[in-house]
Amino acid sequence: MKDQFGFILTRNWRDTERGVELEYWLSTDSGPQCVRIPEQEVVFFLASTQVTRASKLLAPDIAHSIRELDLQDFTRQAVVGVYFSSQRMLRRARDRLEAAGLEPLEADINPAARYLMERFIAGSLGFHADGAQTRLRAHDWQPRLRMVSVDIETAMQGVQLFSIGVYARDGDEVIGKVFMRGEGASVDFVETYPDEQSLLAAFCDWLADYDPDVLIGWNVVNFDLWFLQRLADKLGARLPLGRNRTSVHWRQVNDDSERRIASIPGRVVLDGIELLRTATYRFESFSLEYVSRELLDDGKLLHGSGRGAEITELFHRDKDALAEYNLHDCELVWEVFEKTDLLNFAIARSQMTGLNMDRQGGSVAAFDFLYLPRLHRGGFVAPNASPQLQASPGGFVLDSTPGIYRHVLVLDFKSLYPSIIRTFCIDPLGMALGLTNEGEGEANGVDKKTIAGFDGAEFDRSRHLLPEIIRQLWQRRDEAKACGDSAQSQAIKIIMNSFYGVLGTPGCRFFDSRLASSITRRGHEIIQQTAERIESLGERVIYGDTDSVFVWLQGVETEPQAQQRGRELQQQLNQWWTQRVADEHGVECVLELEFETHYESFLMPTVRGSDKGSKKRYAGVVRDNGLPRLVFKGLENVRTDWTRLARDFQMELYRRVFFDEPYIDYVKQVSAQLMAGELDGELVYRKRLRRKLDTYERNIPPHVQAALIARERGLAATARGDWVEYVITAQGPEPASDAQGALDYQHYRERQLAPVADGVLHFLGTSFAAITDQQISLF
């Protein structure tokens, strides 16, 4: 049989009497295929010095074999491989040895993942069947996945299903269908069924016939699919959504979580909310209504707090309208995925990390997938996670100089932390080797065999893995950007930038505070020395933030002059860093400073209530294609826990100040409108419940007080993760949808308008109170 190519949709393993069987569902040009690799062994590693004791502990009842390997642990001891015919047996052995104080290494690796990573297979592969055996190998084959958008409509209470909508586009073919319970629909895309059981069965039949690779939706796992599972349980039926009509497998993210993960053999489930967050999109709200309005200029056919009651009303009185609403939601999700290229992002991410497409987060697992096979080929096995508690410092922030400025440049280090890793050879294996070379060579010269890190770290100059991994990813990102593949470029950027966070995470097997500190403290040093160098060149640094410096050009008067000076500084600083790193460390510098932004006007505020400069908060005016645009960072305008009143007020007030327009009458006008009750629709606060409602016992914050009231009145869901909308009344916080007290306008004046206004008025020699106090007596 000739070689075939596929893309991994799902992976699984199972213990059998003849060993571990691995199962991979693939998307191929000839349709879905299930590849099984039978009779596999599983392994962990053990220091040779522990073998005799381990054998005695395991010999009575745990079958195993021990093989000598040409591998070492990070202490340079030889290790052996301990092999088992089942994963269950391996876990028993691991637990017994750990209880006795021994240390099995890499005992937590999933067998289906280990098989792939040791062959450098990530996402795509080639496979060849030779009799009873199937061989897999790495490949860069690009899949074309079949996708369908799914959405359900339900009653507000209980497990009552109204309809299931599906939508897909395949070339010129458009599929739109709604499965509806009960009679009364007349539109041609609706199929009606007498009860929930027949409706659910018809949907499952359709899914098996259409046979998509990917299901997409909005909160599709924890709402739509979980509801269908509860419905199937109520009906005493299976939920056969997988290929070959296999059932959905569920697990909770953790014991205290209401979030679940659904595994569907042969199919991937992608949730639009989670995937947008993974791709680093930021929205004030991740509701489908808000996101679709922002991205598509389109939205749901029903919206607002009373939507649930409207859906029930439509089910009983206008099933055609309910079907339109249901199908339109499916189409909106499809359009969001298409607009943001989320499917290709998920594919590219899988092909970079080796993780399943639907795996959210997983930075530690992705690091393992990339690092471990290279480590093994280098002759080493990984350590177990360390119980160290010492944390590394975060990103460095220079003290800011508050004020309003003209012509401020932002000079930004391109991918600073990955660049530091590459330049200074920061690497787990490199440090393990470097610490044993610590005294060799010239103590302070470039002939030394190691590069000094921080907190006692030393990194081997020539034997390391992570810098080369980053170099390869960097090259692939440059190639992706050159050919306009934004999905792959973004996937690679996220992966590269995650490496520092992984090395600073105690859950990572390579965690060592010296590793993370050697990145962050080097970053501190680079930002400080860059600021000093800029000052020596005659310019003024007014702020620095992790990987950027903000430079006030005191002698510049025009936009072209600022642009020219920015380019000059970029060139001068890059040349300086290249020479400095070569002289001090004897390595090639890949640090790259870019002239990123020119602010024509710029505001660096003070910390509220003091004269000290703020951090990570500023605003300014930039030009896009010749047109001025306001930019806000960290201020109230971009924070969802401030009211629309405060955010709109800040936007317009700052605009007037930056463009030298009159602002005093505007401040008076907004204050007057607030006190006169003309802005009541803009006074809603919005905040998420971070914990279960009943766990708040002391110092109960306002949004929790409002949520408790909402629950008492039976108004809304109040589970952890829900958004609470509330207002402040004379009686305190109340749900925005059922505020019974009079709105406390004085609260909004003092807590929303005044702080926003004083952030800029302070620099103009006045204040919100000075402008409005005389006026307020009128109310």
FENHUWO-V245569 format. One line per field, one symbol per residue. phi: phi as a letter, one per 30 degrees, with the letter a starting at -180 (. if undefined). A space follows every 10 residues. Layout:
# FENHUWO-V245569
phi=???
This chain:
# FENHUWO-V245569
phi=.ddcbabdcb babbdbdckd ccbbcbcbdc jdbccccdhc ccbbcbeedc dedddddcee bcdabcbdbc bbcdciddbc cccbcbddde dddedddddc idbdchdcdd edddedddch cbicacbbcb idcbccbdac ecdbdcbbcb abbbddcicb ccabcbbabb iddccbbbcc djdkdbddcc ccbdaddddd dddddddddd hddbcbachd ddcedddddd dedddicdcd cddhhdddcc addadcccdb cccceibccc cedddddddi dbbebcdded dddddchbad dbajdcdddd ddddddbadd dddeddddde dededdeddc hddddddddd ddcideecdc iidddddedd cdddddddjb cdddecdecd ccddddbdec cdlcbciccc cbddhededd eddchdaede deddddcecd iddbcddddb cdcbhjdbbd dccabdeded eddedddedd ddcidddded ddeddddddd dddccedddc eaeddddddd dddedddddd dddddddjcc ccabbibbbc cccdcccbde ddddddddde dddddddedd ddddbibddc dbccdcbccd babcdcdeib cdddbhbaba cccchicdbd bbbideeccd dcddeddddd edddedddch cebdddeddd ddddddidbe dccddbbddd bdedddbbhd deddeddddd dddicadbde jddccbbccd cjdbeddbdc cdddddeddd ccddddddec dedcibaddd dcddddddc
